[in-house]
Amino acid sequence: MVTFKITDLPEKDVKRQLFFDKNLCVVSHSGLHRTEATFIERVPTITTPPSQVLVTGSRTGVLSMVIALQWPDVRVRCHALDIHHVETMERNLADNDVRGVAVVCSPMIPEGPYDLAFFSGTETTTTAELMLDQLEDLHEQLALGGVCYIAFEGDTGTWQKQIRQIFGNIKAEIDQRGFFCVSAKKTRPMEKRRSFRAEFKASVPGMEPITLASLPGVFCHRRPDMGGLALAETAVKEQAQIEHPRAQILDMGCGCGLVGILLAKAYPEATVTFVDSHSRAIEATKQNLDALGMKKHALVLSSRGVDQAGYDLFVGNPPYYSDFRIAELFVKTAFQVLNRGGVGMLVAKSASALDECIKTRFPETTIIPRRGYNVIRFVK
């Protein structure tokens, strides 16, 4: 029996799943997501060995391991939009000594052509526009005659119609309430791809509005986030007394670049470092900086922030899931990178939990209400 293990939990706490007539065992924290388990069950039914395979939407890398086990000579690309998921998959592949799988983090599907692809999504992790954008991108990268397996957890009826519109005929492998898996074959090139890129205006008081673009999957798509605007407006107002004009600013979790770009416009001689773990966020920020002719700023794709110190201002609008672990990372990074006397600002709808988190490293904080949000200011 071949065993793939993707957890460090002790044996008594792990979940074991058997596949391939009990010849394959996957050991994980709480079991594979249903989409990935379904794909693994489908692999032995594919009778024609592929030459190049794409796996996208998976966050563990196990499906890629299974494909490499089933077809040792196949070229496998495992794709993710977020560098955190890429790092997880790379670690799992290395821990299980699986080779021949290339893990790619990119805003678009890596260039094909692929003769076999696996795409998974859920309504909680994949917005409608992001899924449509990726499916059309995937169709474009499939070879003629190539087959894509698509598994989705959510509104099955609507999504099967959307997939049929992109691929033509589809074959239902599983069709249950709230879950489906279909196979779709590329029989013709797509007549016209849709663009899900969107533009909106943003500004701070006293400054001319600028046009920013966003991409599906990037926070916040099609409109400026009110928390981000509250943070930018407060930072510009509170930091009017910046000691030197060539300040170094870190915008962590930059999204499409809204906060950092508004600050860069307010302080033209400042340099902003934009950090995000999502490749589409970095791509959207790059597009916006290029369109505005702002060439001197830095872009960093990272799940751990940055290591180098020397920043005068730290701004962030962290997500508040994962038991505040991401917010804690923002606070830890601010403490590491700010100069003595440097100012940090984080924004939240409710200040209490975030303020408590910040005070673990910055004892004195000031809460500034703005636009129905709270900007918490702290000094190193």
N, C-alpha and C positions, 0 to 999 in steps of 0.2 A: 504494500500500500504506500502511495505517495502522500506525504503530509505537507501542507503549506500552513505555516503559523504566522499570524499577523498581530499577536498580542503578547505582552510581557506578564500578563496575569498568571498567578499560580494555577496549576492544573485543575484544582478543585473548583475554580471560579470561571473557567473558560466555557465557550460554546463550541461543540463539535458538529460539523455537518458532513455528510457522506454523499459523494457523487460517483459517477462512472461505475455503477454496479458495485459500490462500496470499495472501489479501488483508489479513490481519492478522498482525503480527509482535509477539511479546512477548519483550522482552529482560530477562533476569533473572540473578541470581547463579548459580543452579544448576538452574534450571527450576522451573516452577510445581508445587505439590503436585498429586498425581493427581486429588484431588477437584475442585479448581478448574479444572484443564484439562478434565476431563470435563464440567463444567457449561458451560464456554465452547463446547465442541463441540455441546452440546445447544441453545444459544440459537438458531441459525438454523433449527432444526426446529420452533420454536414459531410457529405460523401466526397465532394471534390476538394482536394487540398488547395487552399488559396496561396497566392504568392506574396501579397502585401495586405496586412490587416490593420485597421484603425479601431481603437477602443477609446471612446470619449464619454464622459459623464460618470465614470467609475472613480471612486476615491480611495480604493484599497490596493489596486494593482493585481488582485487575485485572478480576474478574468484573463489578464495578459499572461500571467504565469501558466494558466491552464492551456491557453492557445500555444504558448511556447512548448509546453509538454506534449500537446497533441500533434503539432507540426514543427519539429525542431528546426527545419530549414526556412521557415516562413519569416518574413520581416514584419515585426510588430511595432506599431507606434501607439503609445498610450498618452492621450492628450488630456490636459486639464487647463482651465482658465485661471486657477488660483495657484500660486507658487507653494502655498501650504500643502495643498493636496498632492502636488508633484513631489515635494519632499517626503511626504508619507509614503507614496508609492515607491519612490527610489529606495527608501529605507527597507520597505517590505521585500522588494526584489532582492536587495543585497543580503538581507537576513536569511532568505531562502535560497541563496546562491543561484538565482535565475538570471541567465544572460540572454542577450539577443533581443531585448526589449528596450526601445528608445522611448524615454519619457520626455514629453514636450510640453512646455507652458507657453501658450501663445494666444493672442486675442481672436485668431481665426483658426479654423481647422487646418492642420499642417497639409502642405501640398501633396497630392496623391500622384498617380491614380491608385485607388484601393479597389480590390475586387471583393473584399469582405469588410464590413464595418459593423460596430455595435454602438448604439447610442441610447443612453438612459437618462431619465429625468423625472422630477416630481414637481407638483405644483408649489410645494413649500420651498424648493431650492432653485427652481428654474422658472423665471417669468415667461409669460406667453410670448412676448416679442423676442426674448433671448432664444427660446426654443425654436421658433420659426426661423430666426436668423441663422442659427446653427444648422438646422435641417436643410435649408437651402444651400448653405455653404458646403455641407456634407454631400448633398446631391451633386454639386459642381465638382467635387473632388473624387467621386466614385467613377470608376471606369464604366464604359457602356457594358451592360450585362452584369455589372457588379451588384451585390446584394447587401442590403443594410437591415439589420435587426434593430427594432426600436421598442424599448420597454418604457412604460410611463405609468405613474401612479397619480391618478387625479380624474378629471372629467374625460372619461374614455370616449364617449360619443363624439364630442367636439373635436378632440385631437385626432381621431381616426379620419375624420373628414378633412382636416388640415393636411395630414400626411398623404392622403389620397390625392389631394389637390397638387401636391409637390411631385409625387412619384408616379401617379397614375394608379394602376391596380396594386393592391396590397393583399397579403394573405394573413389572416388572423391565426396566430399560434395559440394565444390565450386571449379570451375576451370575457372578463368578469367585471362586476360592478366595482369601479374604482381602480381597476388595474387591467392593463392589456400588454400583450407583446405581439408585434406584427413583423413580417418580413416584407421588404419592398425591393423591387428590382429596378435598376435604372435602364430604361428602354429608349430614352431620347434625351437630348440636352434640354435644359430648362429654357423656355422661351424668353423669360425676362425675370431677373432677380429683383426682389423688392429691397428698398433701402429702409432700414429701421433707425438710421441715424437721425437725431433730432437737434434742433437749435433753440436756444432761449436767451433772453436778455437778463443781465444782472448788473448791479452797481451798488456802491455805498454812497451815503449822502455827500454831496459836493463833487462827485465824480461822474463823468459821462458814462452811460450804460455801455457795456461791452457784450458782444455776442459769443456765447459758448456753445459747444456741441457736446452731446452725450451719446452713448452707445447702450444698447440693451444689456442688462446685467450690471451696469455701473450705477452707483448711488450718486445722485438721484436722477433717473432718466426723464427727459422731456421737460423738466422744470427745475428751477433752483430750489434746493432744500432750505426751508425756513430756518432750521437750526444752523445750517452753514452760513446763511446770510446774517443771522444774529451774531455768530462768532466773528465773521469778517468785519461787520460794522463796529462791534465792540472793540476788536483788536485795533482797528484804525483809530478809533476815538481815544482809547486808553493808552495807545502807544505813540501818540503824537509827540511825546517827549523822548523818543528814541535817541540815545546819546550820540550815535554817529549814523550818518545816512547809509553807509554801506553795511547794513545789518545782515546777519545770516539768519534766515528764517527756515524752520522745518515745518512742513505741512504733512502730518502723518495721517494715513487713511484718506488720501487726497481726493478720491473719487475722480470726477472729471476735472479737478483742479480749481473749483470755484473759489475756495477761501484763499489759497495761496496766490492765485492770479490776481484777485482783487487787492490783496496786500502788495503784490509786486507793482501793480498800477499805482497804488497810493504812495509807495516808496520806490521810485524808479531805479535808485542806485543799490537797493537791497538785492540779495541773491536768495532765491527760494529753492529748497530741496523738497521735491514732491515724492512721497513714499506711499506705496500701496502694495498689497499682496495680490491684487487682481490684475491680470495682464490687460484686460479691457479698460480698466481705470487708467493705467499708465498710458495706454494707446490714446484714449480720449484726451488726457492731459497734454500729451505730445501734439496731437492735432490742434488743440487750442493754442498752445504756445507758438506753434509754427504759424498758425493763421494770424496771430497777433504780432508776429515778428519779435517774439521774446525768446532769444536764442541762448542766453547765458545761464539759464536755470538748469538744475539737475533733476533727473528722473531715476528713481530707485525702485526696482521690483523686489520686495522683501516681505517675509512674514514675521520678521523679528525687529523691524525698525532699522536704525543705523547704529554703527559703533562709534564713529568719530564724534568728538565733542566740538565745541566752538560756536554754538548757536546762541543768538541773542533773544530769539522769540520762538516758542513752540506752540503750534495750534493743532487741534484735532477734534474730530466729531466721531468718537468711537462708537461702534455698535455695542449693545448691552445684552447680548446673549452669552452663552457659555459661562454662566455664573460670574460675570464681570472679569473673566480672565483676559479678554482683549483690552478692556479698559485699564486693567492693572498693567498690561504691557505698555500702554501709552504712558502711564504715569512713570513706570520704571525707566522708559526711554528718555522721557523729559528730564528726569533726575540725572541720567548719565550724560546727556549731550548739552544741557544748558550751561552757559558760562555763569560764574558767580554774579549774581545780580540780574541774570537773565529771567525773562518772564514767560510763564506758560499759561495757556488758556484752553480749557476743554468745555464743551457745551453738552447739555442734556436737557430733556424735557422736565425731569424732576431732579433737583440738585442733591438731595440728601444722600443717596447711596454713592454717587460719584464723589461728592465732597468728602465723605468718609474714606473712600479709596485714595483720594489725593492726599489726605492728611497723614497717611502712613509714611509719606516721604517729605511732604511740604506742610509743616504744622499750621502755618497761617494762610488762610484763603479768604478771598472776597467773592461773594456771589452777586452777579450783576444781571438783573432781569432784562430780557430783550425779546420782543416778538413772541411772547408766550413761552420762551425757553429761558434757561439759566446758564450764563457763561461764568465759569469758575476761574478766577484769576489767582495765580500763585507765583511766588518769586523764589529763586534759589539763593 
